[in-house]
Amino acid sequence: MSVYSGGARLSFKDTLLSFFAGDAGPVASTAIRQYFEDHYTGSQFERLADGDANRITANDIVAVSMLGVDVPPAVSVWLLGSDGQDAVGRHLSSVPTNVDIRSSAGSTSRCGC
């Protein structure tokens, strides 16, 4: 997962670090760096996930498992089959990929939160 900030594409780690400022910044930055440098399984998500934002692949299912999420076998089969690819692809293609994650312009929330 990468987002844009000032026109530059940031890694997930750099994006996460950019959220913290003030007194909490140094503690949060240390924890985030340690998480990625100690190679906790979740830190491998970005490396394993495929780059196609509009499609779910077998690599994506493995990447999600690095976060401790269990995708049931029947769901995996559906996601990777043509019905799942078509249905999920339609939804994913409507999500903007060129806006900063913190931008209200990129909000897809129905409640405006």
C-alpha positions as CSV (number, residue, x, y, z in Angstrom):
1,M,0.0,0.0,0.0
2,S,1.4,3.3,-1.0
3,V,-0.1,6.7,-0.9
4,Y,0.7,10.0,-2.4
5,S,2.0,13.0,-0.4
6,G,2.9,16.1,-2.3
7,G,2.8,14.2,-5.6
8,A,5.4,11.6,-4.4
9,R,4.4,8.0,-3.8
10,L,5.3,6.9,-0.2
11,S,5.8,3.4,1.1
12,F,3.4,2.2,3.7
13,K,6.1,2.5,6.4
14,D,6.9,6.2,5.4
15,T,3.1,7.0,5.2
16,L,2.6,5.5,8.7
17,L,5.5,7.5,10.1
18,S,4.1,10.7,8.6
19,F,1.0,10.5,10.8
20,F,2.9,11.1,14.0
21,A,4.1,14.5,15.2
22,G,4.6,16.3,18.5
23,D,5.4,14.5,21.7
24,A,4.2,11.1,20.5
25,G,6.3,11.2,17.4
26,P,9.6,9.8,18.7
27,V,7.9,6.9,20.5
28,A,5.7,6.0,17.6
29,S,8.5,6.4,15.1
30,T,10.7,4.0,17.1
31,A,7.9,1.4,17.4
32,I,7.2,1.6,13.7
33,R,10.8,1.3,12.7
34,Q,11.3,-1.7,15.1
35,Y,8.2,-3.4,13.7
36,F,9.6,-3.2,10.1
37,E,13.2,-3.9,11.0
38,D,12.5,-6.9,13.2
39,H,10.5,-8.4,10.3
40,Y,7.3,-9.2,12.1
41,T,5.1,-11.2,9.7
42,G,2.7,-8.2,9.2
43,S,5.6,-6.1,8.0
44,Q,5.8,-8.4,5.0
45,F,2.3,-7.5,3.7
46,E,3.5,-4.8,1.4
47,R,6.3,-6.9,0.0
48,L,4.0,-9.9,-0.8
49,A,0.9,-8.1,-2.0
50,D,0.5,-7.7,-5.8
51,G,0.6,-4.2,-7.1
52,D,-2.6,-4.4,-9.1
53,A,-5.0,-2.3,-7.1
54,N,-8.1,-3.5,-8.9
55,R,-7.6,-7.3,-8.6
56,I,-7.3,-9.9,-5.8
57,T,-4.6,-12.5,-6.5
58,A,-3.2,-15.5,-4.6
59,N,-0.3,-13.3,-3.5
60,D,-2.8,-10.9,-2.0
61,I,-4.4,-13.7,0.0
62,V,-1.0,-14.8,1.3
63,A,-0.1,-11.2,2.1
64,V,-3.3,-10.8,4.2
65,S,-2.4,-14.0,6.1
66,M,0.8,-12.1,7.2
67,L,-1.6,-9.8,9.1
68,G,-3.1,-12.8,10.9
69,V,-6.3,-12.7,8.8
70,D,-7.7,-16.1,7.8
71,V,-9.4,-16.2,4.4
72,P,-11.5,-19.3,4.3
73,P,-10.8,-21.7,1.4
74,A,-14.2,-21.3,-0.2
75,V,-13.8,-17.5,-0.1
76,S,-10.3,-17.8,-1.6
77,V,-11.7,-19.9,-4.5
78,W,-14.4,-17.4,-5.1
79,L,-12.1,-14.4,-5.0
80,L,-9.7,-16.0,-7.5
81,G,-12.4,-17.3,-9.8
82,S,-14.0,-15.3,-12.6
83,D,-17.2,-14.4,-10.6
84,G,-15.1,-13.0,-7.7
85,Q,-12.6,-11.3,-10.0
86,D,-15.5,-9.5,-11.8
87,A,-17.4,-8.5,-8.7
88,V,-14.5,-7.4,-6.6
89,G,-12.8,-5.7,-9.5
90,R,-15.8,-3.5,-10.2
91,H,-15.7,-2.3,-6.6
92,L,-11.9,-1.9,-6.3
93,S,-11.8,0.1,-9.6
94,S,-14.1,2.7,-8.0
95,V,-11.6,3.4,-5.1
96,P,-9.3,6.4,-5.9
97,T,-5.6,5.5,-5.8
98,N,-4.1,8.9,-6.5
99,V,-5.1,10.9,-3.4
100,D,-3.4,11.2,0.0
101,I,-5.0,8.8,2.5
102,R,-5.6,11.8,4.8
103,S,-7.4,13.8,2.2
104,S,-11.2,14.3,2.5
105,A,-11.2,14.5,-1.3
106,G,-10.4,10.7,-1.3
107,S,-13.1,9.8,1.2
108,T,-15.4,7.1,0.2
109,S,-17.2,7.2,3.5
110,R,-21.0,7.5,3.1
111,C,-21.3,9.2,6.5
112,G,-18.7,11.8,5.7
113,C,-16.7,10.8,8.8
